[in-house]
Amino acid sequence: MDEWKYTLLNGVISTVGALVVGALAFVAASRAASKGIDAAVTAAVTSNEGQQDLTLWKGEQ
């Protein structure tokens, strides 16, 4: 093989690796955000103000 083929192969491997790492980081961040949102919603609904808001919202429907 010529040297340019090794260089091209190295670039392809590096790019694919970076895409895989980026995808895994995105999935991890999405899961962490989802857990944070769930915790915030639970805290809001279980607080006194959240219960009053929920009662008012259900009454308007």
N, C-alpha and C positions, 0 to 999 in steps of 0.2 A: 504494500500500500504506500501511496505517497503521503508525505507529511500533512498535507491539507486535509486528507481524509480523517486522520487521527484528530486533527484540530476540530473539524466539523463534528465528529462523533463525541468529542469531549464537550463541545458546546451544547449538543443535543441532550446529553446526559445531565449536564448542569441545569439546563432549562427545565427538563422534566422533573428533576429533583426539587428545584425551587418551586415549581407549580404544586407538587405534592405537599411540600412543607407549608406553602401558603394555604392550600385547601384545608389541611389539618388545623392550622391556626384559626382559620375562619370558622370551622366547625366548633372548635373549642370556645371561641369568643361568642358564637351564637348560643351555645348551651349555657354559658355563664350569664349572658344577658337574659335568656329565658328564665333561668332560676331567679335572677334578681327581680325581674318583672313579677313573677309569681309571688315572691316574698313581699314585694311592695303592695300588690293587690290584696294579699291575705292580711297584711297589717292594716291597710286602709279599711277593709270590710269589717275586721274584728274590732276596730276602734269605735268609740262612742259616736264620733262624728260620722264615721263611715256607715254605721248602722242607721243613723238618722237620715243620711243622704239616700241610702238604699231604700228605706221605708218611704221617703218622699217620692223617689223615682218609681217605686212599685205602685204607689197610690195614684200617680198621674197616668198610668197606662190603662 
